[in-house]
Amino acid sequence: MSGVLAKFAIASAVMWTAPVAIVYGFYYQMIPGVSQLSSSTQTLASGFLAVISINLVIGFYICMAMKETPHQEPQPDPTFLANAKASIDQPTPSQVNDDSHGKGKVE
């Protein structure tokens, strides 16, 4: 269970820092060639790249979760199973009272 939490914490940290780093890099023109772009183009490019970076992190996290092997086969709750079997075995009101449909009427 601690491995799952560690992966989640790392993915969350990267999901926060990657977009901020991208926007910071565009704002302070740390990325080569950004100074040649107009201000609106820099804003759009940094926004799109920030969103793409978040989607990549989410996709990577989903792939890691899908590759993880379960430690044991999931088992249903025994109380729930007992209640479900009891509710199936109970007769419904229409089975108990068949005379309600007029079969027992004499005219």
A tleap script that builds the chain and sets N, CA, C and O, in Angstrom:
source leaprc.protein.ff14SB
mol = sequence {
  NMET SER GLY VAL LEU ALA LYS PHE ALA ILE
  ALA SER ALA VAL MET TRP THR ALA PRO VAL
  ALA ILE VAL TYR GLY PHE TYR TYR GLN MET
  ILE PRO GLY VAL SER GLN LEU SER SER SER
  THR GLN THR LEU ALA SER GLY PHE LEU ALA
  VAL ILE SER ILE ASN LEU VAL ILE GLY PHE
  TYR ILE CYS MET ALA MET LYS GLU THR PRO
  HIE GLN GLU PRO GLN PRO ASP PRO THR PHE
  LEU ALA ASN ALA LYS ALA SER ILE ASP GLN
  PRO THR PRO SER GLN VAL ASN ASP ASP SER
  HIE GLY LYS GLY LYS VAL CGLU
}
set mol.1.N position { 0.815 -1.193 0.000 }
set mol.1.CA position { 0.000 0.000 0.000 }
set mol.1.C position { 0.860 1.260 0.000 }
set mol.1.O position { 0.470 2.277 -0.573 }
set mol.2.N position { 2.016 1.197 0.633 }
set mol.2.CA position { 2.882 2.378 0.680 }
set mol.2.C position { 3.448 2.703 -0.696 }
set mol.2.O position { 3.725 3.865 -0.994 }
set mol.3.N position { 3.624 1.682 -1.542 }
set mol.3.CA position { 4.095 1.919 -2.906 }
set mol.3.C position { 3.090 2.716 -3.715 }
set mol.3.O position { 3.465 3.569 -4.519 }
set mol.4.N position { 1.817 2.436 -3.501 }
set mol.4.CA position { 0.757 3.154 -4.208 }
set mol.4.C position { 0.746 4.617 -3.774 }
set mol.4.O position { 0.629 5.524 -4.599 }
set mol.5.N position { 0.870 4.828 -2.468 }
set mol.5.CA position { 0.877 6.203 -1.959 }
set mol.5.C position { 2.111 6.971 -2.434 }
set mol.5.O position { 2.027 8.165 -2.721 }
set mol.6.N position { 3.241 6.299 -2.516 }
set mol.6.CA position { 4.460 6.960 -2.991 }
set mol.6.C position { 4.308 7.356 -4.456 }
set mol.6.O position { 4.682 8.462 -4.844 }
set mol.7.N position { 3.759 6.455 -5.271 }
set mol.7.CA position { 3.532 6.785 -6.689 }
set mol.7.C position { 2.558 7.941 -6.835 }
set mol.7.O position { 2.747 8.821 -7.675 }
set mol.8.N position { 1.512 7.933 -6.010 }
set mol.8.CA position { 0.536 9.017 -6.059 }
set mol.8.C position { 1.167 10.341 -5.654 }
set mol.8.O position { 0.911 11.369 -6.281 }
set mol.9.N position { 1.988 10.323 -4.615 }
set mol.9.CA position { 2.641 11.551 -4.154 }
set mol.9.C position { 3.601 12.096 -5.205 }
set mol.9.O position { 3.658 13.305 -5.429 }
set mol.10.N position { 4.349 11.215 -5.844 }
set mol.10.CA position { 5.284 11.656 -6.885 }
set mol.10.C position { 4.522 12.221 -8.077 }
set mol.10.O position { 4.872 13.278 -8.600 }
set mol.11.N position { 3.482 11.516 -8.502 }
set mol.11.CA position { 2.690 11.994 -9.633 }
set mol.11.C position { 2.042 13.343 -9.319 }
set mol.11.O position { 1.993 14.224 -10.177 }
set mol.12.N position { 1.548 13.504 -8.099 }
set mol.12.CA position { 0.938 14.774 -7.710 }
set mol.12.C position { 1.955 15.905 -7.693 }
set mol.12.O position { 1.666 17.017 -8.136 }
set mol.13.N position { 3.150 15.617 -7.179 }
set mol.13.CA position { 4.190 16.646 -7.138 }
set mol.13.C position { 4.601 17.068 -8.546 }
set mol.13.O position { 4.765 18.257 -8.820 }
set mol.14.N position { 4.766 16.094 -9.433 }
set mol.14.CA position { 5.145 16.418 -10.818 }
set mol.14.C position { 4.006 17.161 -11.510 }
set mol.14.O position { 4.242 18.055 -12.322 }
set mol.15.N position { 2.762 16.784 -11.181 }
set mol.15.CA position { 1.616 17.442 -11.795 }
set mol.15.C position { 1.519 18.914 -11.382 }
set mol.15.O position { 0.968 19.731 -12.119 }
set mol.16.N position { 2.045 19.245 -10.224 }
set mol.16.CA position { 2.059 20.638 -9.787 }
set mol.16.C position { 3.290 21.383 -10.305 }
set mol.16.O position { 3.178 22.536 -10.720 }
set mol.17.N position { 4.445 20.752 -10.287 }
set mol.17.CA position { 5.673 21.471 -10.621 }
set mol.17.C position { 5.897 21.616 -12.126 }
set mol.17.O position { 6.430 22.637 -12.560 }
set mol.18.N position { 5.512 20.641 -12.926 }
set mol.18.CA position { 5.773 20.719 -14.370 }
set mol.18.C position { 5.088 21.921 -15.024 }
set mol.18.O position { 5.756 22.670 -15.738 }
set mol.19.N position { 3.791 22.139 -14.814 }
set mol.19.CA position { 3.172 23.306 -15.444 }
set mol.19.C position { 3.725 24.629 -14.929 }
set mol.19.O position { 3.884 25.582 -15.691 }
set mol.20.N position { 4.017 24.681 -13.634 }
set mol.20.CA position { 4.572 25.923 -13.080 }
set mol.20.C position { 5.948 26.190 -13.683 }
set mol.20.O position { 6.271 27.332 -14.009 }
set mol.21.N position { 6.756 25.147 -13.832 }
set mol.21.CA position { 8.086 25.313 -14.430 }
set mol.21.C position { 7.981 25.756 -15.881 }
set mol.21.O position { 8.772 26.585 -16.331 }
set mol.22.N position { 7.024 25.220 -16.614 }
set mol.22.CA position { 6.850 25.605 -18.016 }
set mol.22.C position { 6.438 27.068 -18.124 }
set mol.22.O position { 7.003 27.818 -18.920 }
set mol.23.N position { 5.463 27.473 -17.332 }
set mol.23.CA position { 5.019 28.874 -17.372 }
set mol.23.C position { 6.143 29.795 -16.912 }
set mol.23.O position { 6.348 30.859 -17.497 }
set mol.24.N position { 6.871 29.400 -15.873 }
set mol.24.CA position { 8.000 30.186 -15.380 }
set mol.24.C position { 9.075 30.326 -16.466 }
set mol.24.O position { 9.614 31.411 -16.685 }
set mol.25.N position { 9.373 29.220 -17.136 }
set mol.25.CA position { 10.376 29.261 -18.207 }
set mol.25.C position { 9.972 30.162 -19.358 }
set mol.25.O position { 10.813 30.857 -19.927 }
set mol.26.N position { 8.713 30.158 -19.702 }
set mol.26.CA position { 8.239 31.045 -20.772 }
set mol.26.C position { 8.245 32.500 -20.313 }
set mol.26.O position { 8.626 33.388 -21.075 }
set mol.27.N position { 7.824 32.751 -19.067 }
set mol.27.CA position { 7.722 34.120 -18.572 }
set mol.27.C position { 9.089 34.791 -18.479 }
set mol.27.O position { 9.247 35.955 -18.848 }
set mol.28.N position { 10.076 34.045 -17.982 }
set mol.28.CA position { 11.422 34.605 -17.851 }
set mol.28.C position { 12.308 34.270 -19.040 }
set mol.28.O position { 13.523 34.462 -18.980 }
set mol.29.N position { 11.727 33.782 -20.101 }
set mol.29.CA position { 12.404 33.489 -21.375 }
set mol.29.C position { 13.642 32.620 -21.181 }
set mol.29.O position { 14.707 32.892 -21.735 }
set mol.30.N position { 13.477 31.572 -20.385 }
set mol.30.CA position { 14.564 30.624 -20.146 }
set mol.30.C position { 14.625 29.557 -21.241 }
set mol.30.O position { 15.633 28.865 -21.376 }
set mol.31.N position { 13.566 29.424 -22.011 }
set mol.31.CA position { 13.507 28.427 -23.071 }
set mol.31.C position { 14.031 29.081 -24.348 }
set mol.31.O position { 13.583 30.172 -24.701 }
set mol.32.N position { 14.975 28.434 -25.052 }
set mol.32.CA position { 15.547 29.048 -26.252 }
set mol.32.C position { 14.489 29.326 -27.322 }
set mol.32.O position { 13.638 28.484 -27.609 }
set mol.33.N position { 14.561 30.508 -27.896 }
set mol.33.CA position { 13.665 30.892 -28.982 }
set mol.33.C position { 12.384 31.553 -28.536 }
set mol.33.O position { 11.614 32.022 -29.374 }
set mol.34.N position { 12.130 31.604 -27.245 }
set mol.34.CA position { 10.889 32.193 -26.754 }
set mol.34.C position { 10.898 33.711 -26.911 }
set mol.34.O position { 9.846 34.322 -27.100 }
set mol.35.N position { 12.042 34.302 -26.836 }
set mol.35.CA position { 12.129 35.766 -26.921 }
set mol.35.C position { 11.708 36.274 -28.298 }
set mol.35.O position { 11.375 37.450 -28.445 }
set mol.36.N position { 11.717 35.411 -29.297 }
set mol.36.CA position { 11.329 35.826 -30.643 }
set mol.36.C position { 9.814 35.776 -30.851 }
set mol.36.O position { 9.320 36.277 -31.861 }
set mol.37.N position { 9.078 35.188 -29.926 }
set mol.37.CA position { 7.625 35.078 -30.047 }
set mol.37.C position { 6.951 36.307 -29.453 }
set mol.37.O position { 7.497 36.970 -28.571 }
set mol.38.N position { 5.750 36.600 -29.957 }
set mol.38.CA position { 4.991 37.712 -29.390 }
set mol.38.C position { 4.473 37.322 -28.006 }
set mol.38.O position { 4.489 36.148 -27.636 }
set mol.39.N position { 4.018 38.308 -27.255 }
set mol.39.CA position { 3.558 38.069 -25.891 }
set mol.39.C position { 2.352 37.133 -25.868 }
set mol.39.O position { 2.282 36.236 -25.028 }
set mol.40.N position { 1.410 37.333 -26.775 }
set mol.40.CA position { 0.220 36.468 -26.785 }
set mol.40.C position { 0.573 35.044 -27.205 }
set mol.40.O position { -0.019 34.086 -26.707 }
set mol.41.N position { 1.535 34.899 -28.120 }
set mol.41.CA position { 1.965 33.567 -28.541 }
set mol.41.C position { 2.681 32.857 -27.401 }
set mol.41.O position { 2.510 31.651 -27.220 }
set mol.42.N position { 3.477 33.587 -26.633 }
set mol.42.CA position { 4.144 32.998 -25.472 }
set mol.42.C position { 3.130 32.510 -24.446 }
set mol.42.O position { 3.283 31.432 -23.871 }
set mol.43.N position { 2.096 33.310 -24.224 }
set mol.43.CA position { 1.062 32.938 -23.256 }
set mol.43.C position { 0.320 31.689 -23.718 }
set mol.43.O position { 0.104 30.768 -22.931 }
set mol.44.N position { -0.070 31.652 -24.996 }
set mol.44.CA position { -0.783 30.488 -25.523 }
set mol.44.C position { 0.100 29.239 -25.505 }
set mol.44.O position { -0.346 28.165 -25.103 }
set mol.45.N position { 1.348 29.383 -25.939 }
set mol.45.CA position { 2.246 28.229 -25.993 }
set mol.45.C position { 2.519 27.689 -24.595 }
set mol.45.O position { 2.523 26.475 -24.391 }
set mol.46.N position { 2.747 28.580 -23.626 }
set mol.46.CA position { 3.014 28.101 -22.268 }
set mol.46.C position { 1.777 27.428 -21.682 }
set mol.46.O position { 1.898 26.418 -20.987 }
set mol.47.N position { 0.604 27.963 -21.948 }
set mol.47.CA position { -0.630 27.356 -21.453 }
set mol.47.C position { -0.870 25.976 -22.052 }
set mol.47.O position { -1.192 25.026 -21.339 }
set mol.48.N position { -0.710 25.877 -23.377 }
set mol.48.CA position { -0.912 24.585 -24.037 }
set mol.48.C position { 0.101 23.555 -23.544 }
set mol.48.O position { -0.264 22.411 -23.273 }
set mol.49.N position { 1.358 23.945 -23.427 }
set mol.49.CA position { 2.370 22.997 -22.955 }
set mol.49.C position { 2.143 22.596 -21.502 }
set mol.49.O position { 2.416 21.457 -21.123 }
set mol.50.N position { 1.650 23.519 -20.692 }
set mol.50.CA position { 1.355 23.188 -19.304 }
set mol.50.C position { 0.221 22.163 -19.224 }
set mol.50.O position { 0.294 21.212 -18.445 }
set mol.51.N position { -0.812 22.358 -20.020 }
set mol.51.CA position { -1.934 21.405 -20.030 }
set mol.51.C position { -1.478 20.051 -20.563 }
set mol.51.O position { -1.862 19.012 -20.025 }
set mol.52.N position { -0.672 20.053 -21.605 }
set mol.52.CA position { -0.161 18.798 -22.167 }
set mol.52.C position { 0.709 18.073 -21.145 }
set mol.52.O position { 0.659 16.847 -21.044 }
set mol.53.N position { 1.505 18.826 -20.387 }
set mol.53.CA position { 2.354 18.173 -19.383 }
set mol.53.C position { 1.511 17.509 -18.306 }
set mol.53.O position { 1.857 16.423 -17.841 }
set mol.54.N position { 0.420 18.132 -17.902 }
set mol.54.CA position { -0.466 17.516 -16.908 }
set mol.54.C position { -1.082 16.244 -17.470 }
set mol.54.O position { -1.148 15.226 -16.780 }
set mol.55.N position { -1.535 16.296 -18.723 }
set mol.55.CA position { -2.133 15.108 -19.333 }
set mol.55.C position { -1.113 13.978 -19.474 }
set mol.55.O position { -1.463 12.809 -19.312 }
set mol.56.N position { 0.123 14.307 -19.769 }
set mol.56.CA position { 1.160 13.274 -19.851 }
set mol.56.C position { 1.412 12.620 -18.490 }
set mol.56.O position { 1.591 11.406 -18.402 }
set mol.57.N position { 1.423 13.427 -17.444 }
set mol.57.CA position { 1.627 12.881 -16.100 }
set mol.57.C position { 0.455 11.973 -15.725 }
set mol.57.O position { 0.664 10.896 -15.167 }
set mol.58.N position { -0.763 12.392 -16.023 }
set mol.58.CA position { -1.936 11.564 -15.726 }
set mol.58.C position { -1.866 10.259 -16.506 }
set mol.58.O position { -2.128 9.193 -15.949 }
set mol.59.N position { -1.515 10.327 -17.792 }
set mol.59.CA position { -1.390 9.115 -18.595 }
set mol.59.C position { -0.316 8.186 -18.070 }
set mol.59.O position { -0.513 6.972 -18.028 }
set mol.60.N position { 0.811 8.733 -17.672 }
set mol.60.CA position { 1.887 7.926 -17.108 }
set mol.60.C position { 1.445 7.270 -15.803 }
set mol.60.O position { 1.756 6.104 -15.557 }
set mol.61.N position { 0.724 8.013 -14.969 }
set mol.61.CA position { 0.237 7.469 -13.702 }
set mol.61.C position { -0.762 6.336 -13.950 }
set mol.61.O position { -0.734 5.324 -13.250 }
set mol.62.N position { -1.638 6.497 -14.933 }
set mol.62.CA position { -2.604 5.445 -15.263 }
set mol.62.C position { -1.878 4.202 -15.761 }
set mol.62.O position { -2.240 3.087 -15.384 }
set mol.63.N position { -0.866 4.372 -16.598 }
set mol.63.CA position { -0.094 3.218 -17.079 }
set mol.63.C position { 0.595 2.495 -15.925 }
set mol.63.O position { 0.609 1.265 -15.887 }
set mol.64.N position { 1.160 3.239 -14.993 }
set mol.64.CA position { 1.791 2.620 -13.827 }
set mol.64.C position { 0.769 1.851 -12.995 }
set mol.64.O position { 1.067 0.768 -12.491 }
set mol.65.N position { -0.429 2.405 -12.848 }
set mol.65.CA position { -1.459 1.743 -12.060 }
set mol.65.C position { -1.954 0.474 -12.753 }
set mol.65.O position { -2.257 -0.517 -12.088 }
set mol.66.N position { -2.036 0.498 -14.078 }
set mol.66.CA position { -2.512 -0.679 -14.807 }
set mol.66.C position { -1.482 -1.810 -14.779 }
set mol.66.O position { -1.855 -2.983 -14.814 }
set mol.67.N position { -0.210 -1.476 -14.719 }
set mol.67.CA position { 0.841 -2.495 -14.689 }
set mol.67.C position { 1.005 -3.124 -13.315 }
set mol.67.O position { 1.608 -4.189 -13.191 }
set mol.68.N position { 0.484 -2.487 -12.297 }
set mol.68.CA position { 0.648 -2.984 -10.935 }
set mol.68.C position { -0.150 -4.280 -10.752 }
set mol.68.O position { -1.317 -4.362 -11.134 }
set mol.69.N position { 0.490 -5.274 -10.168 }
set mol.69.CA position { -0.182 -6.551 -9.950 }
set mol.69.C position { -0.859 -6.546 -8.588 }
set mol.69.O position { -0.280 -6.065 -7.614 }
set mol.70.N position { -2.065 -7.068 -8.505 }
set mol.70.CA position { -2.738 -7.116 -7.207 }
set mol.70.C position { -2.090 -8.164 -6.308 }
set mol.70.O position { -1.608 -9.191 -6.786 }
set mol.71.N position { -2.083 -7.903 -5.026 }
set mol.71.CA position { -1.473 -8.827 -4.070 }
set mol.71.C position { -2.357 -10.053 -3.843 }
set mol.71.O position { -1.854 -11.142 -3.567 }
set mol.72.N position { -3.644 -9.876 -3.956 }
set mol.72.CA position { -4.556 -10.998 -3.781 }
set mol.72.C position { -5.793 -10.748 -4.637 }
set mol.72.O position { -6.095 -9.614 -5.008 }
set mol.73.N position { -6.487 -11.817 -4.934 }
set mol.73.CA position { -7.711 -11.720 -5.709 }
set mol.73.C position { -8.792 -11.065 -4.845 }
set mol.73.O position { -8.965 -11.452 -3.689 }
set mol.74.N position { -9.520 -10.084 -5.380 }
set mol.74.CA position { -10.555 -9.446 -4.567 }
set mol.74.C position { -11.660 -10.432 -4.194 }
set mol.74.O position { -12.084 -11.246 -5.014 }
set mol.75.N position { -12.111 -10.347 -2.967 }
set mol.75.CA position { -13.149 -11.240 -2.457 }
set mol.75.C position { -14.384 -10.413 -2.086 }
set mol.75.O position { -14.254 -9.324 -1.527 }
set mol.76.N position { -15.586 -10.925 -2.396 }
set mol.76.CA position { -16.795 -10.189 -2.010 }
set mol.76.C position { -17.024 -10.253 -0.506 }
set mol.76.O position { -16.537 -11.157 0.173 }
set mol.77.N position { -17.758 -9.303 -0.010 }
set mol.77.CA position { -18.077 -9.229 1.412 }
set mol.77.C position { -19.050 -10.354 1.777 }
set mol.77.O position { -20.108 -10.456 1.156 }
set mol.78.N position { -18.729 -11.205 2.766 }
set mol.78.CA position { -19.605 -12.328 3.099 }
set mol.78.C position { -20.982 -11.895 3.606 }
set mol.78.O position { -21.974 -12.572 3.338 }
set mol.79.N position { -21.056 -10.790 4.327 }
set mol.79.CA position { -22.345 -10.303 4.811 }
set mol.79.C position { -23.240 -9.898 3.650 }
set mol.79.O position { -24.436 -10.191 3.638 }
set mol.80.N position { -22.647 -9.224 2.680 }
set mol.80.CA position { -23.405 -8.819 1.502 }
set mol.80.C position { -23.913 -10.038 0.743 }
set mol.80.O position { -25.063 -10.061 0.305 }
set mol.81.N position { -23.061 -11.056 0.584 }
set mol.81.CA position { -23.480 -12.278 -0.114 }
set mol.81.C position { -24.620 -12.973 0.609 }
set mol.81.O position { -25.572 -13.428 -0.025 }
set mol.82.N position { -24.534 -13.058 1.924 }
set mol.82.CA position { -25.590 -13.704 2.702 }
set mol.82.C position { -26.912 -12.955 2.546 }
set mol.82.O position { -27.960 -13.574 2.365 }
set mol.83.N position { -26.863 -11.631 2.614 }
set mol.83.CA position { -28.082 -10.832 2.450 }
set mol.83.C position { -28.645 -10.964 1.040 }
set mol.83.O position { -29.862 -11.020 0.859 }
set mol.84.N position { -27.775 -11.015 0.054 }
set mol.84.CA position { -28.235 -11.148 -1.332 }
set mol.84.C position { -28.904 -12.500 -1.555 }
set mol.84.O position { -29.952 -12.574 -2.197 }
set mol.85.N position { -28.306 -13.572 -1.030 }
set mol.85.CA position { -28.903 -14.902 -1.188 }
set mol.85.C position { -30.235 -14.991 -0.449 }
set mol.85.O position { -31.173 -15.624 -0.936 }
set mol.86.N position { -30.325 -14.366 0.718 }
set mol.86.CA position { -31.579 -14.375 1.480 }
set mol.86.C position { -32.670 -13.612 0.740 }
set mol.86.O position { -33.830 -14.024 0.757 }
set mol.87.N position { -32.314 -12.507 0.092 }
set mol.87.CA position { -33.323 -11.735 -0.636 }
set mol.87.C position { -33.783 -12.459 -1.890 }
set mol.87.O position { -34.923 -12.277 -2.319 }
set mol.88.N position { -32.926 -13.273 -2.485 }
set mol.88.CA position { -33.319 -14.044 -3.661 }
set mol.88.C position { -34.255 -15.177 -3.259 }
set mol.88.O position { -35.205 -15.482 -3.981 }
set mol.89.N position { -33.997 -15.800 -2.118 }
set mol.89.CA position { -34.806 -16.929 -1.661 }
set mol.89.C position { -36.164 -16.511 -1.114 }
set mol.89.O position { -37.056 -17.353 -1.011 }
set mol.90.N position { -36.355 -15.244 -0.761 }
set mol.90.CA position { -37.632 -14.778 -0.233 }
set mol.90.C position { -38.676 -14.762 -1.344 }
set mol.90.O position { -38.378 -14.314 -2.452 }
set mol.91.N position { -39.915 -15.248 -1.072 }
set mol.91.CA position { -40.955 -15.163 -2.097 }
set mol.91.C position { -41.452 -13.726 -2.229 }
set mol.91.O position { -41.527 -12.989 -1.246 }
set mol.92.N position { -41.786 -13.345 -3.442 }
set mol.92.CA position { -42.313 -12.007 -3.675 }
set mol.92.C position { -43.798 -11.998 -3.344 }
set mol.92.O position { -44.409 -13.066 -3.315 }
set mol.93.N position { -44.403 -10.847 -3.093 }
set mol.93.CA position { -45.832 -10.785 -2.754 }
set mol.93.C position { -46.727 -11.392 -3.840 }
set mol.93.O position { -47.779 -11.939 -3.508 }
set mol.94.N position { -46.361 -11.320 -5.097 }
set mol.94.CA position { -47.189 -11.885 -6.151 }
set mol.94.C position { -47.159 -13.408 -6.122 }
set mol.94.O position { -48.119 -14.041 -6.563 }
set mol.95.N position { -46.089 -14.015 -5.616 }
set mol.95.CA position { -46.023 -15.467 -5.510 }
set mol.95.C position { -46.826 -15.968 -4.312 }
set mol.95.O position { -47.363 -17.075 -4.352 }
set mol.96.N position { -46.913 -15.186 -3.268 }
set mol.96.CA position { -47.613 -15.588 -2.059 }
set mol.96.C position { -49.123 -15.520 -2.273 }
set mol.96.O position { -49.849 -16.423 -1.856 }
set mol.97.N position { -49.592 -14.475 -2.910 }
set mol.97.CA position { -51.021 -14.245 -3.047 }
set mol.97.C position { -51.409 -14.311 -4.512 }
set mol.97.O position { -51.493 -13.276 -5.172 }
set mol.98.N position { -51.649 -15.515 -5.040 }
set mol.98.CA position { -52.034 -15.665 -6.446 }
set mol.98.C position { -53.503 -15.353 -6.668 }
set mol.98.O position { -53.903 -15.169 -7.817 }
set mol.99.N position { -54.329 -15.284 -5.629 }
set mol.99.CA position { -55.760 -15.000 -5.781 }
set mol.99.C position { -56.015 -13.542 -6.120 }
set mol.99.O position { -57.135 -13.190 -6.489 }
set mol.100.N position { -55.025 -12.698 -6.007 }
set mol.100.CA position { -55.241 -11.286 -6.267 }
set mol.100.C position { -55.485 -11.003 -7.741 }
set mol.100.O position { -55.977 -9.923 -8.069 }
set mol.101.N position { -55.166 -11.915 -8.636 }
set mol.101.CA position { -55.372 -11.716 -10.073 }
set mol.101.C position { -56.722 -12.229 -10.544 }
set mol.101.O position { -56.992 -12.236 -11.745 }
set mol.102.N position { -57.551 -12.647 -9.645 }
set mol.102.CA position { -58.891 -13.064 -10.021 }
set mol.102.C position { -59.023 -14.529 -10.341 }
set mol.102.O position { -60.049 -14.932 -10.889 }
set mol.103.N position { -58.058 -15.333 -10.036 }
set mol.103.CA position { -58.139 -16.758 -10.331 }
set mol.103.C position { -59.130 -17.460 -9.412 }
set mol.103.O position { -59.739 -18.455 -9.806 }
set mol.104.N position { -59.294 -16.965 -8.216 }
set mol.104.CA position { -60.159 -17.627 -7.257 }
set mol.104.C position { -61.577 -17.070 -7.240 }
set mol.104.O position { -62.385 -17.515 -6.425 }
set mol.105.N position { -61.915 -16.115 -8.107 }
set mol.105.CA position { -63.233 -15.500 -8.115 }
set mol.105.C position { -64.269 -16.425 -8.716 }
set mol.105.O position { -64.003 -17.123 -9.695 }
set mol.106.N position { -65.425 -16.426 -8.137 }
set mol.106.CA position { -66.542 -17.194 -8.658 }
set mol.106.C position { -67.663 -16.232 -8.946 }
set mol.106.O position { -68.056 -15.474 -8.059 }
set mol.107.N position { -68.201 -16.232 -10.163 }
set mol.107.CA position { -69.271 -15.312 -10.511 }
set mol.107.C position { -70.579 -16.008 -10.661 }
set mol.107.O position { -71.589 -15.368 -10.955 }
savepdb mol mol.pdb
quit
